[in-house]
Amino acid sequence: MENVHLVPEEEEDDLYTGYNDYNPTFDSEDLHNDVGFQQAVRTSHGRRPPMTAKYPGTAIGGRPIGTAYGSRIPVGTAMGRPMTGAVQDGAARPMTAVRAAGYSSSIARGSVFDPLGQAKGPAPPLEKQNEDTPEEKIKILEKKVNDLIEESCLAHARGDLQLSLEKAKEAGRKERALVRQREQTGTADHINLDLTYSVLFNLANQYANNDMYTEALNTYQVIVKNKMFNNAGRLKVNMANIYFKQKNYTKAIKFYRMALDQISNAHNAMRIKIMQNIGVVFIHMGQYSDAITSFEYIMSESPNIKTGFNLILCYYAIGDRERMKKAFQKLICVPLDIDDEDKYIPANDDSHANMVIEAIKNDKLHQMERERKALAEKYIMTSAKLIAPAIESSFAAGFDWCVDMVKGSQYVELANDLEINKAITYLRQRDFKQAVETLKMFEKKDSRVKSAAATNLSFLYFLEKDYDQADRYAELAMSADRYNPAALINKGNTVFVKEDYEKAAEFYKEALRNDSSCTEALYNLGLTYKRLGRLEEALDCFLKLHAILRNSAQVMYQLANLYEMLEDPHQAIEWLMQLTSVTPTDAQVLAKLGDLYDNEGDKSQAFQYYYESYRYFPSNISVIEWLGAYYIDTQFCEKAIQYFERATLIQPTQVKWQLMVASCYRRSGNYQKALETYKDIHRKFPENVECLRFLVRLCTDMGLKEVQDYATKLKKVEKMKEIREQRVRSGRESSARGRREGSAGSDSGQSNHGTSAKSERLSVKLKTLPGSNEPYEASTQQEIDASYVDPLGPQMQRPKTAARKRTEEDEFADEELGDDLLPE
């Protein structure tokens, strides 16, 4: 206790005295301008121990310090600041743990002023994680598996099914390697079941997407049979879907029902979907009663548009009229759960609200609502058109019932569309009068319906070639809705038939401005440019149209025809070749290809396409004529006979085909058959000069006695022909002279009257002779001349007076059968 000293009472002062006093020593604002401080920093003077404050009154300064084991002995530094510990052997005791940054109670001599500790250098690098441990290897492998599953899903979303399957298989291999590694490290109890489930489920899905149904079913079986996976029984729905794709409907029903048994009533939406699938499978099996049971249950629990439509189909299949009506009424009462369109109409001048409405007017949600409404309207319209002829005695009464039902539902605007469909049904039944009457009822309706009805009426009248009425209703449709492209096209068509092509082109262009995807307007515009001779612009129109309608045969043909008109046969052939890939049995296209190859000089290709054309349509006279001429040119006259005989069957009043048959027999050396054929032709066409000439020639060569009879007949026919031609010429001269004299004065009136009377008598006489279109006229006026040109023989002309100048004995003595040439 002798070392314990009590503090005198007079020395007890306030421990916090002086804290509010200002000490200029700690003023750091003017340190840059303090010469002494800057010199101390630059010299060794600044490395001396810091001085303590000389102001007394702090909790430490100037007070005696005591401990429990010794007397309180005031200890100070050389500058008068007390230390917190005792000095032993000249060593400075460290100061308290709370000290200013960068300062130390034991500053070594020669140290640098470094308040931020920058002299220590950069921080040491982080210690690398050791990846060789089993736990780290397992984590890395799990991450790779998850990445592969994600890549597989992304590949499927891009449509790359093969890559998605490969990634799924690789994920499966990695996952099995991960399980083996866990078993080796003794951590099999920590296997990630969720990862295993994800790998197997994705693999099964990708198998199914690639139509590998057996592998998909095996993978699903692995998941379903593993009791460690929760709710794996739901995947039996996927298995049932696969069986449905395989058309194994019995197993599909079985697995749908197994999945239905494993889903609780809490998941009612999923149960309804499975029930709907069961009903669809029953429809494919033809078990409509079972399908009706499923659909009726759904319509009572959670009605929807698609199920209602399927229910109507089932009732229609079994022919139940009353239940069809009830199902249709249920269908139009199904709520769509979509907002009213008025919500998207700005109601006031609030700019902020209008911006919000503009933003949501075409967002994904509104697009989905529009699609749902459009789908509902499609199902209702289809149902009405389906059941209308079946629910009443006539389809008109059935349509009227459907219209009445729709008018009382939320689909009021569909009533007018049903009325128009009623008119279209009349058209399909060829009842144009009823169709027109039905459409005329819409003339006083609202503009949209009026425009549609007037458009259809214009189309009807256009088909009936009543172009004035078609033009009137086209105008009415345009006045009701100027932006209706169909109305503009009909108006353009009425102008087109009046050959006002420039104006028609303007209407077609306006239709395209209103609807750039209107293919009818673009096609008609191309035809209009073609009529105007603007072939390049027409070609541009049809090329644009081909980009839209890739497989349109009409567009391809127009392109080929335009290239032919532009004298580019190679491009024309190319487009016709594309056309044959779309319509390989079109005989006209094949004949056109043959004609183009023939013009190019490629006879073999021309023969191939002409023969194919003949095979599909053996009644084309031009094709038959070309094939017959081709066989004659290649010295196969026997084969040419069958083509000319077919032409004779098609045109029995045309003598030239029978003459060609006889000429083929003559060229092939079968003179007896040729003679019989000529005789048969003479019986049918007794005034045919060509036939008589060949009969005379053949009889002369064969030494037959009939030659004199045929020679006499030939003279008579030639004389009659000459008289006829002379009368025709004189009649023409008289009529021409009468027209010239008709302009003279009244003095020549009687003479003109006499001339006209003479002409009239002449015309009456000419009418008594066989006309050019009568059965016994051999050929047209141009073909009947004084000389005969053998269709398959030498183009020889003989003077028409030669037969009268020769004697009967040497009439045809010096004539021989010469080599025949092809006709031009």
Secondary structure as UniProt FT lines:
FT   TURN            2..3
FT   HELIX           9..11
FT   TURN            15..20
FT   HELIX           24..26
FT   TURN            29..30
FT   HELIX           31..33
FT   HELIX           35..42
FT   HELIX           44..47
FT   TURN            61..62
FT   TURN            78..79
FT   TURN            89..90
FT   TURN            101..102
FT   TURN            105..106
FT   TURN            109..110
FT   TURN            115..116
FT   HELIX           118..120
FT   TURN            131..132
FT   HELIX           134..158
FT   HELIX           161..184
FT   TURN            185..186
FT   HELIX           188..190
FT   HELIX           193..209
FT   TURN            210..211
FT   HELIX           213..225
FT   TURN            227..228
FT   TURN            230..231
FT   HELIX           232..235
FT   HELIX           236..245
FT   TURN            246..247
FT   HELIX           249..261
FT   TURN            265..266
FT   HELIX           268..285
FT   HELIX           288..301
FT   HELIX           305..318
FT   HELIX           321..332
FT   HELIX           341..344
FT   HELIX           351..360
FT   TURN            361..362
FT   HELIX           364..391
FT   HELIX           395..407
FT   TURN            412..413
FT   HELIX           414..428
FT   TURN            429..430
FT   HELIX           432..440
FT   HELIX           441..444
FT   HELIX           447..463
FT   TURN            464..465
FT   HELIX           467..480
FT   TURN            482..483
FT   HELIX           485..497
FT   TURN            498..499
FT   HELIX           501..514
FT   TURN            516..517
FT   HELIX           519..532
FT   HELIX           535..548
FT   TURN            550..551
FT   HELIX           553..565
FT   TURN            566..567
FT   HELIX           569..582
FT   TURN            584..585
FT   HELIX           587..600
FT   HELIX           603..616
FT   TURN            618..619
FT   HELIX           621..633
FT   TURN            634..635
FT   HELIX           637..650
FT   TURN            652..653
FT   HELIX           655..667
FT   TURN            668..669
FT   HELIX           671..684
FT   TURN            686..687
FT   HELIX           689..702
FT   TURN            705..706
FT   HELIX           707..741
FT   TURN            742..743
FT   HELIX           746..748
FT   HELIX           749..767
FT   TURN            772..773
FT   TURN            775..776
FT   TURN            781..783
FT   TURN            791..792
FT   TURN            800..801
FT   HELIX           802..805
FT   TURN            809..810
FT   TURN            813..814
//
